[in-house]
Amino acid sequence: MNTLFLGIDLGTSGVRACVIDATGTVHAQSAVPLPASSHPCAGCSEQRPDDWWQAVLEVVDALPADCRRALAGIAVDGTSGTLLLVDRDGEPLGPAWMYDDRRARAQAERLAEIAPPQAAVHSPTSALAKLLHRLEDGAGQAAHALHQADWIAHRLGAPLGLSDENNSLKLGYDPVTRRWPDWLTQTSVPARLLPRVVPVGQAIGELTPALRDRWDCERPPVHLLAGTTDSNAATLATGIRDIGEASTALGSTLVLKVLSERPVFAPEYGVYSHRLGDCWLVGGASNSGGAVLRQFFDEDSLSALSERIDPQADSGLDYYPLPAPGERFPVNDPARLPRIAPRPADDVRFLHGLLEGIARIEREGYRRLHALGAPWPSRVLTSGGGAVNATWRAIRERLLGVPVLAADCTEAACGTARIAAGLLGSGA
């Protein structure tokens, strides 16, 4: 069998694995559920790291034996902002505080007085706000502040205390200067706790002999590569590789990302950039999306009505579909009201207006990114419900003026496998 590469995705509800070859062709996938997060207090969201590790072992065990034998590289992604403190031996000091844990509100308010606006640490869900909270509660035995992907990579064989440039963003790392910024000295965080940060895709170690034996790997060494966040991994899964290629995830909300030669930071619009080699993944997220459609139509109705829409014709309706008041991107207006009136008696025309309205928001989102310095998309690879609706895709293609193609793969584990295989892109 060809040399193969494994991506491991640690999500909120489960762990997934994907095996690909050097061309990106998927050979096998598997999934194992995780116990639900616990919520011991208001704003708390915790998981046990040992549950992650057990699920990782099981998800790789579940892959075909011939795929495991041919492995040459492994990379891991995890939820962005999840924080885990460990001792000098890598043993967890309590549960992990998950990406959606919001108890560090007071710490986030203090960070607003210290960190520059473009730093991705101002939310209570940031890893840095969580770390400040943990230190104030007392974490004297802590030797390393890690992310989900960091700890799993260590259990696989990477040195303790390493992280990647994407996961470290919400811990305060500056991806432009590629170092921990000076303003961090104004916090109470000891520098010894911060990980050594390496680029996404850099070799960081080798799979342990015990795990090589467990999985019958025949190609020692099996290299471990620095991973990324789960959302970036899902974007990479679409196959974007070249500057100007873009990814739109059109699920409940609308998430846009484009591969750029330069970073863009515009916190007033929620626009941040993740470094991928010498390229940047620039993105923003609107509150619009499929959640609006589900307020009016079920899946069967959406499908049937869409087939009756002419995607090359204008609906004549000027909608700004939002599920509730408030928008963050491409305009930042917490009081922005949904505009979905007047509603015509014809459901086909009404749906046409909604699909067109969301497509216009997508267009305005890419215009915003372009105005801030990102390239205009050369093509858009799309995932989510908007990808499977051919009529909607045609409407979006008409408004964007570039090809809009359904992504071949949308699983984050496949994107992480692409990192393991060195398929970050022509400029990364």
N, C-alpha and C positions, 0 to 999 in steps of 0.2 A: 504493500500500500504506500501511497505518497506520504511525504512528511506532512504532519498535521499540527494544527494549532488550536489551543483551547481558550475560550473566554468564559469566565465565571462572573455572573451578575448577581449581586446581593440586593434584592429589592425589599420592600416593606413586608410583603406577605409570603415571599418564597425566594429560593435560590435557583437560578437557571444556568445551564451549561450549553455551549455551542462549540462544535468542532468544525473547522474549515481547513481547506488546503491553501496552498500559496496563491491560488487564483481567486480566493474568496468563496469558492463553492462549498456549501454546507454539506457535511457528511453525517452529522448526528446532532441531536439535541435531547436534553432531559430537563426535568424540573422536579423540585422537592419543596413542599410547603414549609413555612416557618410558623411557630406559634404567634398568635396575635400580640401586638405590643401591649404592655401593661400601662395603666394610667393611675399610679398611686396617689396623685395629688392633682390639683387644678393646674392645667397647662403641661403636665408631665406626660412623657411618652418614652418608654424604656423597653429594651430587649436584652436578653441574656446572650453574651458573645459565644458561650458554649453551644447555644442553639444554632448560631451561624455555622460554627465549625462542623458540628454534626451533620448539618444539611449539606455543606460543601463535600464532605466525605461521601455522603449518600448520592449526591447528584453526579459526581464523577464515577462512583461505583456503577451507576445506572447506564453509563455510556457503553456502547459495544466494545468488547475486549480488543478487537483489532484496531479500533480508533485510539484506545488508550495506549496500545503498544507503539503506535506510530507518532506519539506526541513529541514535538521538539520545542514548543514554547507555550507558556501560560501567562495570561494577564487577568487581573481582577478589577471590577468596578464595584462601587458601593454608593449608598445614598449620600447626597451632598449635605454636609453640615453635621452629620452624626459624629459624636465625640465619645471616645473611650480612653480612660486613664488606666495605665498598666504600671506594674513595678519593674524593677531592673531585669527580671526574668521573663517579662512579657505577660505575667498573670494579671488578668483584669481586676481592678479595684472597684468592684461593684458593677452594676448594669451599665450598658451604653445608653447615653442620652441621644434619642433619635432625631432625625432631621426636622421633625415637626414639634419637638419639645419647645415650649414657649415660656418656661418659668424664669428665664434670665432677662426679664424686662428691665429691671433696675440697672443691670450691667450694660445692656444695650444703650440705655440713656446716658450712662457715663462715657461709653465709647463715642457717642455723638459729639462729645466735647474734645475728643482726642484724635480720632481717626479722620482722615480726609474724606470728603463726600464720595469719591470714586471707590473707596475701599468697600469690599463686600461683607462688612462685619456689623452693619448697623441694625440688623434685625435681631430680636431675641432668639431666633432659630439659628443664628450663626454659630459656628464652632467656637469662635473666640469668646462670645458672650457666655456660652455654656462653660467654657474653661474658667473664666473669671468667677462664675458662680460656684463651680466645684472647688476652686482654691479658697474661696471665702468660707465654704463649709468645712474646710480642712481636708487636705489630701497630701499629708506629709510623706507618704510612702510612694507617691507618684514619681516615676522616672521618665515617662514618655506620655505625651498627648498624641493620640493616634486617631485616624479615621477608620471606618469600617474596612475599606479595601486594604489599608496599611496592615492591620492586624492579621487579616486572612493571608496576605502575602507573606507575612512573617511566619505564620504557622506552616505555610507551604515550603519555606526555606530561605526567605529573604532576611537580611539583617534587621534587627530591631531598631526602630527609630527612623525609618525611611518613609517618605510620602512622595506623591506626585504633584505637579504644578496645578492641576485642576482641583483636586480635593483640598489643597492647602489654601485656596483662594479665600474661603470663609473663615480661615484661621488667621487671616491678616497678611498672608504672603503677597509680595508684589511681583506679578509675573512679567512686568516690563523691565525692571532692574534685576530680576531673578534673584531676589534676596529678601530676608525679613526686614521690613522698613524700620527706620529709626524711631518713629512714633510709638512703636511697641514698647520701648523702654519706659514710657509714661504709664504703662499698665503695671499690674502686679504680677505679670507672668514671668517666671524665671526662664531665661534663654535656654537652659538645659532641657526644658520640657519640650521645646519645639523640635519637630522632626527635621532631618536633613532632606531637602527637597530636590528631586531630580525631574528631568523632562519626561513627559508621557512617552512610553515606548522604550525607555532606556533599560538595558539589562541591569537587574538588581540582585541576581542570585541564581541558585539552581535548586530544583526540586530535591527534597531530602531523600537519602537512600531508602528510608523506610517507606515513603510514599511511592517512590519509583518501584519498589518491590510489590507494594500493595496493588498497584495498577498495571504491573507487568510491562512497564515502559522499556522498550528495547533500544532507545536512542539516547543513552546518557552522553552528556548531561541534558536534562530538560531545562531550558532556560526560563527564568521568571522575568517578566517585563513590567515596568511601572504602568499602572492602569489609569483610570479616570473616574469621573462621576457617572452615575447611572443615566442621567439625562444626556450627557455628551456621548456616552456609549450608544444610546438609542439613535442619536443623530448619525454617528459613524456607521451604524448598521445599514443606513439607507444607501451607502456606497459613495457619498460625496468625497471627492479626492482633490479636485483642482480649484484654484482661486476663482471665486465667482459662483461656484456651485452652491446651491442653497437647499435647506431642508425645512419643510413646513409640516409640523405635527398638528393635524386638525382633528382633535378628539373633543373632550368637553370644553377645552379652551383652545386658543390659537397660539402656537409657539413657533417663532421664526428664527432661523439661524443661517448665517452665510459665512463661507470660508473667505477670509480676508488677509491681505498682506500686512495690514496694520491693525492695532487694537482700537476699539472704540469703548469709551466709558462715559455713560450719560445716566447717572443714577436717578436723575429727575424723570427719566422714562423707563427705569428699570433695565437699562441696557448695560450688559457686562460682556467681557471678552475672556475666553479661555484659550490658553496657549497650547498649540499643537505643533511642536518643533519650532519652525520659523514662521508658522502661519497662526492665524487667530480665528476662533469660532465666535462670531459676534451675534448676539441674539437678544430678542425681547419677546414678551408674552402679553397678548391681549386677553381681556376677560370674555370676549366674544368666542363663539365656537358652537360645537354641537349641542351643548346644554340648552341653548336657546331653542333649537329645533325640537328637542324632546319635550319642551313645554307645550308644543302644539301637535306633534305628529309622532306616531309610533314607527318602528322600523319598517313594517310592511307598507304603511301609508307613504313614508318617505320614498321608498323604492318605486312604488306604483306611480306616484305623482311625478317623480323626477323624470320618468320615461316619457311624460307628456309635455315636457318643457323643451323649447327650442333654445339651446345654450348660446346660439349666435345672435339671438334677439335680446334687446333691452327690455326689462320688465316694466320700466316706466315708474318704478317705485324707489323712493329715496330713504332706505332704512339704515339704521345703525343698530343692529341686533345685539342686545346685551341681556344676560339672564336676570340682572338686577342693576340698580343704580351703581355707577362707579366704573371708571376705566383707568388703566395704567399705561397702556401703549397701544397704538402709536401716539395717542394724546394722553396726558396725565391730568385727569380730572375726576377726583373722588365723588363729585356730585353729578357726573354725566348721567343723564337719563336715557334709558332705552328709547329708540325711535322705531316703532314697528306699527305705525298707523299712517294713513288709514288702511284698514284691512279689507281687501276686496272680497266679494262674495265667492269668487272662484278660488278654491284651495290651490289649484295649480299655479295661478298667478301669485298668490300669497307666498307659497313656497319659493317660487322663482325670485321674488323680491328678497326673501330671507337669505337664500343662497348667494344672490348677487351682493347683498349688503355685507355679508361676511367676507366675500371675495374682495370687495372694495377695501375693507379693513386690512386684509392681507396685503393688498397693493400699497396702501398707505403705510403699512409697517415697513415694507421693503424700501419705500421712498424715504421714510424717516432714517433707517439705517444707512441708506445711500447718502443722504444729506449730512449725516454725522461722520462720513468717511469710509464706509464699507462699500464694496463694489455692488453694482446692480446685478441681480442674479442672471447667470447665463442659462441656467435651467433650474427647476425646482423639483426635488425628489420628495414625495409626500407620503405621509403615513397617517393612520387613524381613519375615522369614518369618512372623512373627506376624500380619502384615497380610493375607496372602493366605489364611490358614487361617480360614475363616468360623466354624467351630466354636469355635476358640480365641478369636476375637474376641467371640463371643457369651458365652463364659464370663467373659471380662474385663469385658464390659459389665455382666453380672449382678453381679459382685463390686464393681466401681467405682461402680455406680449412675448412670453418665452415659453418653451415647452414645460409642461407640468406632468411628471411621470410618477406612477405608483412605484414606491420603493419595493425592491425585491424582498428585502428583509427588514423587519422593524424591531426585532428582539435585541435588547441591550447586550445580551451575551454575545450576539453575533458581531456587534460593533467592537466589543472588547477582544474577541478572537481576531479581528482585523488588526488591532494593536499588536497582539502577540505575533501575528504573521508579518508585521512590518508594512501594513497596507494603509498607513495614515494618509498618504497622498503625495502628489508630485512635488509639493513644496514643503511638506512637513518632515 
